[in-house]
Amino acid sequence: MSFSFAPATSSRGIPAPLEKAVLLLAAFNVAMIAAMYFGHSWLYDADGRLIDTDYINVWAAGKLALEGHPALAWDWAIHKQLQVGLLGRDYVGDYAWHYPPPFLFVAMLLAHLPYAAGLAGWAATSFLPYAAMMRGLVGQRFGLVVGTAFPVVLANTMAGQNGFLTAALLGGTLVLMPARPVLAGICLGLLSYKPQYGLLFPLALVAARQWRTFAAAAITTATLVLISWIAFGIESWQAFFHWMPTFSQAFFSEGRVSFYKLQSLFGLVRMLGGSEHLAWAFQWVASAGICAGVVWLWRGRAAYELKAASLATGALLLTPYLFLYDMMVLAIPVGLLVRIGLESGFRRNELAWLAGAMALLIAFPFTELPLGLASTLIVAALVVRRIVTPAEQRLIPQEIAALR
């Protein structure tokens, strides 16, 4: 099976409402980062003390690895003790380390820097490959603005999370696969620090007989495991697997993190009062349908852009463990829908639905609802609409003129 990811032509131009909305959101994200820093809501508070965020678990894990105790990063008590020492105060809850040992290499690099510099530097440097991926995905420089405008950019930056890197690697896999399958596989292998994305991609690659990408991903993953084993010892892998049940119980059984923060079907069922068993039942049934749909699609003759969009969207819907910063991945199908729309015309109400999906992500911090799940479902519906009705009428010339 051969793929094509033709250069974007976009001869229709960018509809004025889309261009204005994207520019406004991009400017808003940049301005808010500066405003929150100077308003003492990011990095340092008004008293000059460090503000704790998710990033502190990366810094603390890196410090433990640098001190020769990498396995202790998965020990909640010791890990938090180091965080409290850095902050000079205690805090409610835990910023636990739950990544596989290879991600300790990133943590160690960042731990060489002071906490605030490392957080800001991590956000900035991980944004660069994400921006490059969005440029390639949309097929023109407008993709840089689309990537900057994505609503989760602000939340991911504030938390110092890895959403930019995750989106860059996942999107990079899809952008590179048609022309550079080996590089695509390397990107996918590097994404193994997020094992929850490890099921859907192999199914799609096998269905499409993309053996070079599959092999490159497998070799990259195995190499990372071996190198981390040598660098951090078997004890780190033992600690990782030993503490996994604790993480599962904390997030899925006890709800130490409010269930509405899980942007998944599992989180929705639990938030509505459903039992853990019921939530898993819903999640597994939905996951089976998603896997079947992706395999069917990747075996078929749909446009590659739609296959890529479905895979990225399906990866989000498949995992029960999904927080807002992980929703950076949703920028991939959004960017692909923008690309298709610029090339061949937007469908009726497509831009309105995309705007609604983005509005839900913006509204999430002000609610206690898994609006990220709703946003993903809207984008998934738009992708499915283009797959099942490829000849559906697009905007007529008068409507296009009205958008300019």
C-alpha positions in Angstrom: 0.0 0.0 0.0 1.4 3.4 -1.0 0.6 6.7 0.8 0.8 10.2 -0.4 1.0 13.4 1.6 1.0 15.9 -1.3 2.2 19.5 -0.7 -0.6 21.8 0.3 -1.9 24.0 -2.5 -4.5 26.1 -0.6 -5.4 28.1 -3.7 -8.7 29.0 -2.1 -7.0 31.2 0.5 -7.7 31.4 4.2 -11.3 32.3 5.1 -11.2 35.6 7.0 -13.0 34.4 10.2 -10.6 31.4 10.5 -7.5 33.6 10.0 -8.7 36.2 12.5 -9.7 33.7 15.1 -6.4 31.8 14.8 -4.3 35.0 15.0 -6.4 36.2 18.0 -6.0 32.9 19.9 -2.2 32.8 19.1 -1.8 36.3 20.4 -3.9 35.5 23.5 -1.7 32.5 24.4 1.5 34.5 24.1 0.1 37.5 26.0 -1.2 35.3 28.8 2.1 33.6 29.3 3.7 37.0 29.8 0.8 38.3 31.9 0.9 35.2 34.2 4.6 35.6 34.8 4.5 39.3 35.5 1.3 38.7 37.5 3.2 36.3 39.8 1.0 33.3 38.7 3.8 31.4 36.9 7.2 30.3 38.1 7.3 32.7 41.1 4.6 34.0 43.4 4.4 37.6 44.7 6.8 36.7 47.6 9.4 35.4 45.2 8.7 31.7 46.1 8.6 29.0 43.5 5.2 28.0 42.3 4.7 24.2 42.3 3.5 22.7 39.0 3.5 19.3 37.3 7.1 20.0 36.2 8.4 19.5 39.7 8.1 15.7 39.3 10.4 15.9 36.3 13.0 18.0 38.2 12.9 15.8 41.3 13.2 12.6 39.3 16.1 14.0 37.4 17.9 15.1 40.6 17.5 11.6 42.1 19.0 10.1 38.9 21.9 12.6 38.9 22.6 11.6 42.6 22.8 8.0 41.6 19.4 6.9 42.9 17.2 6.7 39.8 14.9 3.9 41.2 13.8 6.2 44.0 12.0 8.4 41.5 9.1 6.0 41.7 9.0 6.1 45.5 6.2 8.6 46.2 7.4 9.5 49.7 11.1 10.1 48.8 10.2 11.8 45.5 7.8 14.3 47.3 10.4 14.9 50.1 12.8 16.2 47.5 10.1 18.4 46.0 9.2 19.9 49.4 12.8 20.6 50.0 13.1 22.6 46.8 9.9 24.6 47.4 10.6 25.1 51.1 7.0 24.2 51.9 4.6 21.3 51.7 1.6 21.1 49.3 -1.6 19.0 49.1 -1.5 15.9 46.9 1.4 14.4 44.9 3.3 15.2 41.7 4.3 11.6 41.2 6.8 10.2 38.6 5.2 7.5 36.5 7.1 7.4 33.3 9.2 4.5 32.0 13.0 4.7 32.8 14.1 6.1 29.4 12.4 9.4 30.1 14.8 9.9 33.0 17.4 11.0 30.4 15.2 14.0 29.7 14.6 14.6 33.4 18.4 14.5 34.1 19.1 17.1 31.5 16.5 19.4 32.9 17.6 18.8 36.5 21.0 20.4 35.6 19.1 23.7 35.4 17.4 25.7 38.3 13.8 24.8 38.6 12.3 27.9 37.0 14.8 28.1 34.2 14.3 24.4 33.5 10.5 24.7 33.4 10.5 27.7 31.0 13.3 26.2 28.9 11.5 22.9 28.6 8.3 24.6 27.5 10.2 26.7 24.9 12.5 24.0 23.5 9.7 21.3 23.3 7.5 23.8 21.5 9.9 24.1 18.6 9.5 20.6 17.2 5.8 20.8 17.9 5.6 24.0 15.8 7.7 22.4 13.0 5.4 19.5 13.0 2.3 21.7 12.7 4.0 23.6 9.8 4.5 20.4 8.0 1.0 19.1 8.9 -0.9 22.1 7.6 1.5 22.4 4.7 2.2 26.1 4.9 3.4 28.8 7.4 -0.2 29.3 8.6 0.4 26.0 10.4 2.7 27.7 12.8 0.0 30.1 13.8 -2.6 27.3 14.1 -0.2 25.4 16.4 0.4 28.5 18.5 -3.3 29.2 18.7 -4.3 25.8 20.0 -6.0 26.4 23.3 -4.0 23.8 25.3 -0.7 25.6 24.5 -1.3 27.8 27.5 -2.1 25.0 30.0 0.8 22.9 28.9 3.2 25.7 29.2 2.0 26.7 32.6 2.3 23.2 33.9 5.7 22.5 32.2 4.2 19.3 30.9 5.3 17.2 27.9 2.3 17.8 25.6 4.4 19.6 23.0 6.8 16.7 22.8 4.0 14.1 22.6 2.2 16.0 19.8 5.5 16.6 18.0 6.5 12.9 18.0 3.0 11.5 17.2 2.4 14.1 14.5 5.9 13.7 13.2 5.3 10.0 12.8 2.3 10.7 10.6 3.9 13.5 8.6 7.1 11.5 7.9 5.5 8.1 7.2 4.7 8.5 3.5 8.2 9.7 2.4 10.5 8.8 5.3 9.1 5.7 7.0 12.2 4.9 9.0 12.3 8.4 10.5 8.6 8.0 11.2 9.3 4.8 13.1 12.1 6.5 15.1 9.6 9.2 16.2 7.1 6.5 17.2 9.8 4.6 19.1 10.7 7.8 21.0 7.0 8.2 21.9 7.3 5.0 23.9 7.6 7.2 27.0 3.8 7.4 26.6 3.0 3.7 26.5 -0.8 4.5 26.5 -0.3 5.3 22.8 1.4 2.0 22.2 -1.7 -0.1 21.0 -3.4 1.8 18.2 -0.3 2.6 16.1 1.0 -0.9 15.7 -2.5 -2.0 14.6 -2.6 0.7 11.9 0.9 -0.1 10.7 0.2 -3.8 10.4 -3.1 -3.1 8.6 -1.3 -0.8 6.1 1.7 -3.1 5.9 4.1 -0.3 6.9 6.8 -2.7 7.9 9.7 -0.3 7.7 8.0 2.1 10.1 7.0 -0.7 12.4 10.5 -2.2 12.5 12.1 1.2 13.1 9.7 1.9 16.0 10.4 -1.5 17.5 14.2 -1.2 17.2 14.1 2.4 18.6 12.0 1.3 21.6 14.2 -1.8 22.3 17.3 0.4 22.1 15.8 2.9 24.6 15.0 0.0 27.0 18.5 -1.4 26.7 20.3 1.9 27.1 18.1 2.9 30.1 18.7 -0.6 31.6 22.5 -0.1 31.3 22.3 3.5 32.6 19.9 3.2 35.5 20.1 -0.5 36.3 17.4 -3.2 36.4 16.2 -1.7 39.7 14.7 1.2 37.8 12.6 -1.1 35.7 11.6 -3.1 38.7 10.6 0.1 40.5 8.6 1.2 37.5 6.5 -2.0 37.3 6.3 -2.3 41.1 4.7 1.1 41.5 2.3 0.8 38.5 -0.5 -0.8 40.6 -0.2 2.1 43.0 -0.6 4.7 40.2 -3.6 2.7 38.8 -5.3 2.6 42.2 -4.7 6.3 42.9 -6.0 7.5 39.5 -8.7 5.0 38.6 -9.9 3.5 41.9 -9.4 6.2 44.5 -9.8 9.3 42.3 -7.0 11.2 44.0 -7.1 13.4 41.0 -10.7 14.5 40.4 -12.2 12.2 37.8 -13.4 15.2 35.7 -9.7 15.9 35.0 -9.5 12.6 33.1 -10.5 13.6 29.5 -11.6 10.1 28.7 -14.8 8.0 28.6 -13.5 6.2 31.8 -13.2 9.6 33.6 -16.7 10.6 32.5 -18.4 7.4 33.8 -16.5 7.8 37.1 -17.4 11.5 37.4 -21.1 10.6 36.9 -20.9 8.2 39.8 -20.4 4.9 37.9 -18.3 2.2 39.4 -14.8 1.4 38.3 -15.9 -1.8 36.7 -18.6 0.0 34.8 -16.2 2.6 33.6 -13.7 0.0 32.4 -16.6 -1.8 30.6 -17.5 1.4 28.7 -13.8 2.1 28.0 -13.0 -1.3 26.7 -16.1 -1.5 24.5 -15.4 1.9 23.0 -11.7 0.9 22.5 -12.6 -2.3 20.7 -14.7 -0.2 18.3 -12.0 2.3 17.8 -9.4 -0.4 17.1 -11.7 -2.1 14.6 -12.5 1.2 12.8 -8.8 2.3 12.5 -7.8 -1.1 11.1 -10.6 -1.0 8.6 -9.7 2.5 7.6 -6.0 1.9 7.2 -6.6 -1.1 5.1 -8.8 0.9 2.8 -8.3 3.7 0.2 -9.3 6.8 2.2 -7.1 9.9 1.8 -4.0 9.6 3.9 -4.7 12.9 5.7 -8.0 11.4 6.9 -6.3 8.2 8.0 -3.7 10.2 9.9 -6.4 12.3 11.5 -8.4 9.3 12.6 -5.3 7.6 14.1 -4.4 10.7 16.2 -8.0 11.2 17.3 -8.4 7.5 18.1 -5.2 7.5 20.1 -6.8 10.0 22.4 -10.1 8.2 22.7 -8.4 4.8 23.3 -6.7 5.6 26.6 -8.5 6.2 29.9 -5.4 8.0 31.3 -5.7 11.4 29.6 -5.2 14.8 31.1 -5.6 18.3 29.6 -2.0 18.6 28.6 -2.3 15.4 26.6 -5.0 17.1 24.5 -2.1 18.8 22.6 -2.4 15.7 20.4 -5.8 17.0 19.3 -4.0 19.8 17.4 -3.0 17.1 14.9 -6.4 16.2 13.5 -7.4 19.9 13.8 -4.4 20.8 11.7 -5.2 18.1 9.2 -8.9 19.3 8.9 -7.6 22.8 8.3 -5.2 21.5 5.6 -8.0 19.7 3.8 -10.3 22.6 4.1 -7.8 25.0 2.7 -7.0 22.7 -0.2 -10.5 21.6 -1.2 -13.0 23.7 0.7 -14.5 23.5 4.1 -17.7 21.6 4.6 -20.9 23.3 5.7 -20.6 24.3 9.4 -17.2 22.7 9.7 -15.5 25.8 10.9 -18.3 26.5 13.3 -17.9 23.0 14.8 -14.2 23.4 15.0 -14.6 26.7 16.8 -17.0 25.0 19.2 -14.4 22.2 20.0 -11.8 24.8 20.7 -14.2 26.8 22.9 -14.7 23.7 25.0 -11.0 23.4 25.6 -10.8 27.1 26.6 -13.8 26.6 29.0 -12.4 23.6 30.7 -10.4 25.4 33.5 -13.6 27.1 34.5 -15.7 24.0 34.9 -15.5 20.6 36.6 -16.5 18.7 33.4 -14.4 16.6 31.0 -14.9 19.1 28.2 -11.7 17.8 26.5 -13.5 14.5 25.8 -16.4 16.4 24.2 -13.9 18.4 22.1 -12.3 15.2 20.9 -15.6 13.7 20.0 -16.5 16.7 17.9 -13.2 16.5 16.0 -13.7 12.8 15.6 -17.2 13.3 14.1 -15.8 15.9 11.6 -13.1 13.4 10.5 -15.7 10.6 10.2 -18.0 12.9 8.2 -15.3 13.5 5.6 -14.5 9.7 5.4 -18.1 8.5 5.0 -19.3 11.3 2.8 -16.4 12.2 0.6 -18.6 13.8 -2.0 -20.7 15.9 0.4 -21.3 19.4 -0.9 -18.8 22.0 0.3 -19.2 25.7 0.8 -20.6 27.3 -2.4 -18.8 30.2 -3.9 -21.2 32.8 -2.4 -20.6 31.3 1.1 -16.8 31.4 0.6 -17.0 35.0 -0.5 -19.1 35.8 2.7 -16.3 34.4 4.8 -13.6 36.7 3.4 
